[in-house]
Amino acid sequence: MARMSERQKAEVIALAASGMSNREIARKFEISEGTVRNILLRNPEITQICAHKKEENLRSVLEFMDSQRDDVCSLIGKLVSSMSNQKEIDKASVPQLATALGIVVDKYTKKTVEQPSGEASNNLLSALDGSAPADWADSDDSPEDDDA
């Protein structure tokens, strides 16, 4: 490709500042990611602008996720209830059941708890033997009971 004009370089900077990835910018202009990176590195203020924009976007996403927490927990409760319904299980394919089981196992094994014996245990094993950790109620990693 021919040398980029100052206008094109300014557009690269503007797109980066708006949050577009270097890869997306490179595709748009049919240039390498290295070229995009070089343009941005030659403009030090853009690094600061991009970092600020990423932080702003992250805050926005986290705020949205937090605002949806009750709805998501309710949905998860309904899905878990559905997963224990024999009629629903009978309708599901083996891959669907395997995926559902994998998700549940991942959720319960995410948090490892050290036992008094020094051995590590996880939430799945505790749930299966009825000795769930006392801190489940205080943890964001704990399964939620939804009586609704």
Secondary structure by P-SEA (a helix, b strand, c coil): cccccaaaaaaaaaaaaacccaaaaaaaacccaaaaaaaaaacaaaaaaaaaaaaaaaaaaaaaaaaaaaaaaaaaaaaaaaaacaaaaaaccaaaaaaaaaaaaaaaacbbbbccccccccaaaaaaaccccccccccccbbbbbcc
